[in-house]
């Protein structure tokens, strides 16, 4: 495609904003339609459309003339009705609109949270059965179905870091305030990705590997489900040490607490991170992701810890605030 027409939903969000930046840098000739409930006053070289996945009638026509749909919008809060309206019903309506408009390529961002509480240690997509436990993850899993039925690509990402992250590192800060120690030895491994690296991967699949890929992959033909994060998991101890080095945490963990002691401390100190969220952050939840980078034909980069410095100021200012 010499001048692809790309529709991006969730365009003002954490990942969506990074994808818009990547599209502008990598494919300046592309026609980009950015969809959001709250479009900015300034266009920034894209066409903004005011639409809401929870209001199916607002989606009419958003995919007209498009070659690619990047479905990046989601609601990950506690409201179960809104989760279903946006992530499941809304995504189904969006995909139906894309199919009506004849869109040839659909890429959706999902989450490894669909696998449930774990522990998970290095499994690939075909080696796990989803078992979501929250309204957000259940509805996002349901939202994958229409994409897959349309022959699209679902990217299940691990934990996403970077400027704009309101959930992952703020949760670590809140948890460390309540459990100021190494968590079970800090040995837990989890899958992370820097938001700009995730954007590189999404754009590579959107453009079929053109413009920045090595040409060794098969991005244009990729479909089904892939994991979308850095292939190397991050050890909790290393992440916490790195955050302390960037002055996001007040100090390095002084010593290790056994896991039951950690859970008791978390439960005994007020805060917003739940035991389920704490377990996701501190214990083994990592997944193989080599295949996505191979198919995209691009290198995953040095990893999320090497990218932390770019977001350090954001994290220092945000602290452990409740996501909002």
N, C-alpha and C positions, 0 to 999 in steps of 0.2 A: 504494500500500500504506500503510494508516494505521499498522499496527504490523508491519512486516516481520520475518520470522524469518531471521536471517543466520548462516550457519556460516562460521567463519574458521579455516583450518588455518595452522599456523606462527604461532600467536597470540602466542607468547612471543619470537618472533624480532624482528629489527631493523625490518622493514617491518610485520610483523603487529602489533607493539605500537603502532606509530603509527596503524594502521588502527583498532584497538580504541579508542584515544583519540579519534579522529575520529568514530567511530560514536557514542560516548557523548556527544560535544558536539553533533553534528548531528542525531542521531536517538535521543534518550534513550528514546523509546517502543519502540524495536526490541528484539526478543528475540534476544540474541546467544549463540550457542554457540561457545565458543573451544576449539579442538582443539590439543593439544600433547602431546609425549612427557613433558614435565615441567611439569604444571600448578602454578601457585603455590598457596600455602596459603590466600591470601585471594582471594575471588571477584571483588571489584571490580565488582559489578553484572552480571556475566555468568555463564553456566553453563559450567564448565570440564569438558572430557572428555579423559581420558587415552587417546590413540590414537597409532599410529605408522604412517606411510605404508609403511614396510618390512614391516609385519605386516598383511596385508589383512584378516585376521579381526577385528582390533581396530577396523576402520572400520564394521563392521556397525551400522546404526542411527544413525550420527552425523548423517545428513541427514534423518532422519524429521521431517516437518512443516515443513521449511525452504522458503523462497521463493528464497533466494540462497545460492550457495556461492562463497566467496572462497578460491581455492586459492593460498595464499601460501607454503606450505612447500617447501623445497628443501634439498638438500645440495650444497655447492659446493667440497668438499674434494677431495683427490687420489685417494681410494679409488674406483676405477672400479666395483667391485661394488656399493658402497653408493650411488654415483651412480645406477646403473641401478635398484636396488631402490627408492629413494625417488622420484627424479625421473621415471622412465619407468614402471616396473611399478606403483609406488605411486600415481602420479597416475591411471593407467588404472583401478586398482581404486577409487580415490576417485570418479572420474567415473561409473563403473558404479554405485556405490552411490547417487550423486546422481540418476542417471536412474531407478534402481529406486524411489527415494523420490518421484519426480515433481518434483524441483527445477526451477523454471522458468528460472533465470538462473545461469550459471556464468561467473565471471571468474577468469582465471589470470594470475599474474605470471610472466613469462619474462624473457629478457635479450637485449640486442643482441649479446652475445658469440656467439650462434649464427651470426653472419655471418662469423666467422673473422678472420684477421689484418689484412685491409684493405690499404692505406688506403681509407677510406670518407669521402666528402665530400658530405653533404647529400642522400643518396638516401632515397626513401620505401620503404615495405615492398615494393611491387610491382616496384621497380627493383633488388632485390638477391636473390641466390640464397644461402640459408644454406650455410655451409661450416665447421661447427664443428671445432675442433682439440683440445679438451680433453674428458675424460670428462664433466665437469660440463655443458659447453655441448652436447655431443652428446645426453646424456640429457635435458636440459631441452627441446631441440628435439623429441625423441621424445615427451616428455610433453605437447607442444602438440596432438598429433594427436587424442587422444580428446576433448579440449575442443572442438576445431573440428568434429569429427564430431558432437558433441552440439549444435552451433549456438551454442557459447559464444564468449566474447571473450578473446583472448590479448593481454596488454599486455607488449610487449618494452621494458624499461627500459634506459636508459644507466647510467652510474655514479651510485650513490646515496650522498649525503652526509648527515651529521647525527649527533647523539648516538646511539651504538650502532654506528656504522660501524667494523668491525674489519678492513676490507680496503682501501678506496680510499686514504684519507689516510694510514693507517699504511704502505701501500706507497709512497706518495710520499715519506714521511719516510725510509724505508729506502733508497729509490733516491737521494735527495738526499745522504744520508750517504756514499754510494758514488760519486756523480757530482755533486760540489758546484759546479755551474755551470748556465748556461742550456743546455737540451738542444736542440741544433740550432737555436738562435735563439729557442727558446720559442714558436715559431709554431704548434705543433700545436693543432688544435681537436678537442674531444671533447664528447660529450653527457653532461650531468650533470643531476641533479634532487635537490632537498632532500627528505628522507624525509617530512616533513610535507606538502609539496606533492604528492608521489606518493600519499600517503594520501588527500588531498583528491580526487585524480583517481579512485582506486580506489573510494572511497565514492560518488562521483557516479555511476559506472557501476553500482555495486551497488544504489543506490536509484532508479535510472532518472532521475537529474537532480533528484529532489525534495529539498527541504530544503537550500537553499544555492546552487543553480545559478541562472543568469540566465534559464533557460527557453528560450534560443535554440538549444540543441543537441538531439540525439536520442539521449541516453544509453540510454534503454530499448531502443532498437532496434539498438544497436551490436553487431556480431559480427565474426568474423574476427580479423585481426591489426592492431594499432595500435602505433606507437611511443609510449612513455610517459616523457617527460622534458621539461625546459624546451625550448621551441622554439629558443632562441638558444644556440649552442654556446659553450663557455668556452675561451679561449686559455690554453695551459699557462703562459705567462709571467704572465698576470694571476692565475691560480690560485695559483701559487707566491708571487707578491708578496703576495697576500691572506693566505696561510698564514703568511708571515713577519711581516706586520703584526699577526697574532693570536698571535705568539710560538709557533706550532706548529713552524715551521722556525727554525733558529738565526739565519738571515740571508737577505737577498735574494741571488739568484745574482749573483756578482761579475762574471762574464763569460760569453760563449757558447763552448761547445765544439762542434766539428763532430760530426755524428751518429756516424761511425766511432769517434771518440775517446771519446764517451759510452759506446758499447758495450764498448770495450776496458776502460774504467774500471769499468764494472759487472761485467764478467767477472773482473776482477783483484782485486776486493774482496769478501770474504765477506758474504753477506746472503741474505735469503729471496726477494726479488723476482727472478723469472726474466726473461730477455730478452724473451720473449713478453709478459709482464705489463708490463714497462717500455715496450715499444713501444705497447701499448694505451693507456697513460697519457700518453705523450709525443708521439705522432704523430696524424695526422688519423683520428678515428673519431667522426664525428657524422652524425646522421640526422634527417630532417624529422619533426617531431612536432606540427605545427599541427592536424592533423585530430582527434587525440584530445581536445584542449582544446575545439575547436569542437563536437564531438559531445557532450561532457560539459556544455557550456554554462557553463563557469567560466573565469576568467582564470588564466593560469599563474603570476602573481605576478612579483616583481622578479628572480628568478633565484637560483641556488644561492650565488653569491658574497655576495649581500646577506644570506643566511641563516647564513653561516659563524660569525658571532659567537656564536650560540646553542650551537654545539657546540665552541667553542674550548677550553673547560676539559677536556672529554672527550678531545680530541685531544692536548692538552698532557700529560695524565696517561698516555695510552696510548703516545704516541711512535710508534716504528716496530716495535712488538712483532709477532711472528709471530701471525697470526690463530689464535684458539683458542676 
